[in-house]
Amino acid sequence: MMDRERFGIVGAGAMGSGIAQLAAMSGHDVVVVDLSSAALDAAASKIRENLNLLETKGKLTPIEVAATNGRLHFADTMEALPGCQWVIEAVAEKYDVKNELLGKLNHILPADCLVATNTSSLSVNALATSSGRPKQFLGMHFFNPPLRMPLVELIPGLNTDPAVTNRAVQLMELWGKQTVLAQDTPGFIVNRIARPYYTEALRILEEGIADCSTIDAAMTEIHGFKMGPFALMDFIGNDVNYAVTNSVWEGCYCEPRYRPSVTQRNLVMANRLGKKTGIGFYDYSKPMPKQKHSDELLLLKIANRILLMLINEAVDAWYFGIASRSDIDKAMTLGVSYPKGLLEWSLGFGISHCIEGMADLYDFYREERYRTSPGFPKWISENSQ
Ligand SMILES: NC(=O)c1ccc[n+]([C@@H]2O[C@H](COP(=O)([O-])OP(=O)(O)OC[C@H]3O[C@@H](n4cnc5c(N)ncnc54)[C@H](O)[C@@H]3O)[C@@H](O)[C@H]2O)c1
């Protein structure tokens, strides 16, 4: 029975603790393992707090809270894991840390135990090899916070048994999550396609076309995004956002479309990480300036330029088979709350309008960053029946 499977979650940080809570709430016995007893204590009290809050809100009964707490176990040694049928690792995003851990797990876990990684940017195939059980290994990319975010990207490696991927799909259904299937490519779906939201906004800022608040207003007011790019980078943390851009850029062999920004690097170097340090693109010690944006034409130009770059990225990902049409749109609406799926948006915007817009950008800048995706002709024929 799937809901009786025992889970091991290795890494009790932001993601591991959330995934552990989710698994326990879904009826699994869960062992949370971390090297740091402080991390284990923090995870245990955070989960207790979350469960109490759900009880206060009437979303869980006291009996359900007690049962969930009873299913959670915490350990500072991997010796607690051998009884598990599934292990999800959520330790630091570093190859050496994950590789060493996966190698050790392979010796401890039963031969039929399935192992998943919550990596956001490392190669699932590389980690699958380190796991010593590539057929029983896949990427399960949860979003933060795992409890609230409805999407999980599933990333099978080249050697993953399709039956294991199917089991992961069923498991996520049981946990109330929606899944999309992604190729093992840098950034998978969401972190790849969303790159221009940040990098193009930074480019517009660096060119002196507009300031942060104008660019943010363009995206929220014209296209209905929940947060503008600069407010969002400050919220995510410029260190985290910069690291993801770097990793996608490096992983794609220095593809100019993903090139990181020196402006953001400088903020990171100066410890202006955003909300968490009180200052990033905005200064959070002061009230946010309420600006009036009277230049509607400028807002429209900025908003359409960023949207075009996002659509170009989505068409490219579809063309190169990173995910299906429906999964690309599902991933961007559920993973990063975009107001519409980008592929669907290209139809409303007009595909020929997208191609012309990209050609104009390329004509002006003559940079590879602005090349139109080779996927557009196929995208036109796909939508012309
Ligand atoms: N934070 C996010 O927004 C987010 C979103 C999606 C995916 N991820 C991915 O999830 C993973 C974890 O991220 P996080 O933000 O939870 O990190 P975190 O720093 O909050 O937690 C990592 C935990 O792993 C523990 N750890 C490190 N090495 C260990 C080992 N060998 N054995 C046991 N425990 C060990 C640390 O003590 C720490 O408690 C990373 O791969 C990250 O890329 C993070």
The ligand as an ORCA input file, in Angstrom:
! r2SCAN-3c Opt
* xyz 0 1
  N      15.186     26.580     -0.601
  C      14.523     26.539     -1.745
  O      13.806     27.470     -2.130
  C      14.608     25.291     -2.601
  C      13.610     25.036     -3.546
  C      13.653     23.845     -4.293
  C      14.713     22.975     -4.115
  N      15.702     23.266     -3.198
  C      16.785     22.287     -3.034
  O      16.565     21.538     -1.842
  C      17.817     21.165     -1.260
  C      17.877     21.650      0.167
  O      17.696     23.031      0.191
  P      17.272     23.819      1.527
  O      16.962     25.202      1.117
  O      16.329     23.026      2.296
  O      18.693     23.818      2.284
  P      18.987     24.104      3.820
  O      20.358     24.682      3.878
  O      17.860     24.840      4.449
  O      19.021     22.621      4.481
  C      19.963     21.658      4.140
  C      20.116     20.726      5.353
  O      20.917     19.620      4.965
  C      21.721     19.256      6.083
  N      22.845     18.447      5.587
  C      23.897     18.837      4.849
  N      24.682     17.773      4.557
  C      24.087     16.677      5.107
  C      24.391     15.297      5.134
  N      25.462     14.805      4.522
  N      23.541     14.458      5.792
  C      22.454     14.939      6.409
  N      22.122     16.253      6.418
  C      22.927     17.110      5.769
  C      22.115     20.573      6.714
  O      22.509     20.410      8.053
  C      20.822     21.378      6.549
  O      20.012     21.257      7.705
  C      18.896     21.731     -2.175
  O      19.270     20.758     -3.100
  C      18.175     22.888     -2.860
  O      18.726     23.227     -4.100
  C      15.669     24.390     -2.431
*
